Amino acid sequence: MRSVKTAPEGWIQFLRSLACDNKLKVVVGHGVGAATDGETLWVPALPEKLTPDDLVLFKGNAFHEVGHIRKSNIKFFQAFSKEHGSFAQFLLNALDDVFMEGAMATWKKMASRYLLDSTMVLINRGQFRDGSASLGEAVACYCLSYLTAKRWPTVGAAEIRIEANLRKHLAEHADKVVPALRNLLDAEFPAVKSTEDGAALALKIIDLLKMLAEQEQSQPSPSADEDESQDDAEGSSASDQSQSDDANESESEPQGDDKGEGKKEESDTKGEGKGDGNADESSSDPKGEGKGESKAGDSKPEQNGDGSGKSEDGADDSESDPQGEGKGSGKAEHAGSESNSSEAGEGNDAQDDNGASQSGSGSQANSGKSLQQMVDEMLKEQLGNQEVFDKGSAIEELAKGISSGANEAYKGQPVIEGLVFDFATGAGKSEGFADGMPVVEADKVMANVIADVTGRKANVMGNRLRALLANREETDEYDARNGRLCERNLHRFALDDSRVFAKAEERVEDTAAVSITADLSGSTAMSRDGSSVAEQIRIALTLIEKVLHEVGTPREILGFAPNSGQLNCMVKTFGDNHRVALDRIAGMHRLVGGDCTPIGDAVLQAGARLMGHEAQRKLLFVITDGLPDDVEHARDMTKTVLQGGVEVIYLVIGSAKACTWLQSANIKFAHAENAEGLIPALVSKVAEFLK
């Protein structure tokens, strides 16, 4: 454990670490939303500090996209989508997400935590596809939510809502389709170990739905025969009643039959049929003349939407009122399932278990349709590319709200844009560009000239500068065979492991990281006293590079406002060696001459890159000759970087008037008229900078 204060855990540091661990290239901003092509991860421009929920959502999305890169076969997915259509694509995406996130959760505990927590953020916000749009959406959403809830039960809240919508779309076919779908998922999904396996399961699900539809088509519909017999019975009963005035000896069926004519609930005080059966297994005599208990399947159930409908004949020859209501305690088998009180769909709206009307586009649109019709329409649906729990879309929506100023939580906060972290295999060997920036061409001849000027001055200043870069006291704890008992290791007694003690030692380490960004704008090319500021900046950079090399501090060197037109150019990455850095510093003279001095943007990008470094202490040196183009913007960006945990120190070469804006903004700086005086000026202020 460390006694020093840890660096802020922002999304930039997390993203850089994730890219490094997985050997990826990450691009922030550049007008691209959250996405991946299997090799590069893109994220939109965002402020340095996110709210806790948004940070969880960002990290969850990053793990999700990295999971696709590590586990999913994106090329196969694209070919499968092209061959089988939109519904199959959406279904495979859902199944692949479950498989992939499960693999990521096994790979790293942190991934499991953020994948679950980010999903719960979307559920709590209601930002997910719940299957209400169409049957195809409902089937795929149900597959994902049902399987995900088996791993993370807290997702069950979304599963209940999605299943309810699925049953609405399926209407009277729900009790046949949903259990069959669930059984298939239970039996087949444990064998899914790749995108290809997920595709095979997706096709099996489609085949299952087709098979159920064909079975319904091949079997004669019992409902049609029963409707005819009930119509005959009703006609006979009506004829008997018109010919006889003795109402006490006539028996008729309750109104509210399969035709959906009449009211949903009508009762008469003279008679009630009491029952306690389940709604799904209810059966009744069409005329109410059956004696004794009827068996399931003997006749069609009739319900009034409140679970009633199965009548139990308590005594023989009992009389029933034509408008008597059968009251029962029947319960729907699943939440969200619909009652079948009006199968013909004429005049009555379907109701759910709670009696709420569901006359919307879901159940009413499918009411009376055969399963074959539903499946045919489902296979033609265009479902789009949005995922069920689409964290990437949520991040894009967040970024758009911030950039437009609509998101009040981020009002006035600048966004980090233009960052590139390239840890892909072979990235270090590429010539010309590094992390999306042009690399300065080395000049060994000029490097030797600068070396003659600087001499051994850097060695003298190294020890004094070390105090600025060193961390305060740190404590490391490690296992030992003697020392104090460690509570975290007591479980090892049961494993016959003697490593139950712990020792601690204190030490001081140089674990700071430094970034230097140097001014290459046209103003630095102006000569004074036989030397230009650009030359003095190169000499100062050489001295600082030598000092940091002596101290052993990891460092990065950038140049801003080069004549090539980009914001920055790369002089030295954290991975480049000392000799390469010296040669490239000397070659910076070829890039001097930018037409502006965008100090604010340069500081923000260099600071953001440094925020991603794992070091405890982070320092950004800005070497310049004077005023920025936009003083207010430069001041605001400097404060933003400071708030991100990076110490910013300006090193100003030239006129003292150029320091006025730094003094008024209370920003740390050291000033010297030339490069040789810069390092002593910096060292003299070490005590002030450490406050």
C-alpha positions, 0 to 999 in steps of 0.5 A: 500500500502507498502512503502517497496520494494516488493520481485521480482515476479519470477516463484518460488514464483508464483508457491509456492503461486499457490500450496498453494492456490489450495492445490497441490503438485508441483515438479520442475525438476526430468527430468519430463516435464510440466504435471499433473495427477490431484493431482501433478503439474510437471514443468521442471527445469528452471533458476531463472529469465525468460524473460518477455514473458517466465514468462507470458508463464510459469504462463499461463501454470501453471494456465492451468494445475491447471485448469485441476486439478480443473475443468477437469475430467481426468479419464473420459477424458482418458476413453473417449479417449480409447473408441472413438479414437484419433480424438474424444480425440483431439476434446474433449481436445479442447472443455475441454480447452475452458470450463476449461479456461473460468472457471479459468478466472471467478475464478480469474482475474489474471488467466484470464490475464495470460491465455490470455497473454500466448495464445497471446505469442504463437500466436505471435510466431506462436507456435500453431496448425493451422489445416494445417496438416489434416481435423481432426486437422482443425475441432478441432482447429477451434472449440477451436479458434472460441469459445475462440475468442468469449471470447477474441477477440484478439485470432481472428487472429489465428481463421482466419488462422485456418478457412482458413485451414479448408476450404482448407481441405473441398474444395467445401464442406466448405460452407455447413459444416462450417456454420453448425458447427458454429451454433452447437457450438453457440447453444450447448457450453453455456451448457457445464459445465464439461468434460462430457458435452464437451464429449457429444458436441464432439460426436454431432459434429461427428454426425453432420459431418456424417449426412452432409456426409449422406445427400450428399450421399442420394441426387443425385449429380446435378453436374453429370447431369449438366456435361452430359448436358453440354457435350451434349451441347458442342458437339452440339455446336461444330457440328453446328459450323463445319457446318456453316461459319456464326460465328456471329449467333453462340453462344458458352459457355466460355471455362474453364468449369467444366472439368478444361480444358483450361486456368484459365483466358482468355479474348477477347476485343470483348465481356464481360459479366458484373456481380455484384453478390456474388461468392457463389450465381452465376449461368450461362447458360452453353451455354451462351444463357440464357436471363435475370437474372438467379436465384440461383440454376438454374444451376451450378456456374462457377468461375475463382478463382477471384470472377468472374463468375456470368454473367448478360445478359444486352440485348437480342440476345447479342453475346458472344465471345467463349473466353469472360470472365465474369467479376464481383464483387463477394466476398467470404463469409469467409476469407480463403474460396476456389473458385470452379473454378475447381471442377473436380480438373483436370489441375487447382489448387484451389485458395483462395480469393486473387488468391494465389495458394493453390495446397498443400496437403490440398485442392488438396488432398481433391479435388474431394473427397466426404464429406463421404470420408473426414469424414471417413478418419478424424475419423481414423486420429492419432492426438497425444497429443499436444494441440492447444495452448500447453503452456506446450510443449512450456515450455518443449521446452524452458527448453530443449533449456536452458539445451542444451545451444542453447537458447542464452537468458539464456547462463550461467544461472543455473537451479533450480531443485529438488524443491518440494512444497507439500500443498496437503491435508494430506501432513503435516501428512505424516511421513518420507518425507516432500517436497520430502526430508527425515525428521530427526528423533527427539531425545528428550534425546539429545535435553535436553542435548543441552538445558542444554548447551545453557541455556538462552543465546538466550534470551539475543541476541534476541533483538539485532538480531531483527534489522536484521530481521525487515522490514523497515517502512511500510504503510497500507491503510484501509477504514474509515468513516473519513480521506481523500477522496480516489479516488478509493472509489468515485464510492461508492457514487452511491451505497449509501456507506459511505466508501469513506474515507481512513486512513493510518498508519505507522508501523514496522513489523517483516515480514522476513523469514529465511531459515537455511541450515546446513552442515552434511558432513563427515568433520564435524564429526572430533573432535577437543578439545573434540568436533566435528564441527557437535556438535557445529553446532547442538548447534548453530542451537539450539541457532538460533532456540530459537532466531528466536522463540523469535523474531517470525520469520517464518523459515525453517531448512534443513541439506545438505549432509546427510549420506543417500545420498540425497542432503538435509534432512528436519529438520523443515518446516515453519509450524512445531512448535518450540518444534518439531524443537528442537527435530529434531535438536538434532536428526541430529547426526544420519545423519552426514557423507556425502561423499562430501560438495555440498555447491553450490547445497545446497544453490541454493535449499534452496535459491530457496525454500525461493524465493517462500515465500511471506515475504518481507525480506528473509535471508538464513543462511549457517552453515558450517565448511569450504571449499566446494567441488567446490568453483567456483560453490558455489560462482556462486550459492550464487550470483544467490540466491542473485540476486533472492532477498535473502540475504545469510550469511555464519556462519562458525565454525572452522578455519578462513582459511575456510573463505578465499573464502568468503572474496575473493568473497565479500560474507557476513559471520560471523566466530567463533571457536565454537557455543557459539561465533557464535551468538555474532559474528553474532550480532556484524555484524548486522550493516554491514549486513544491509548496 
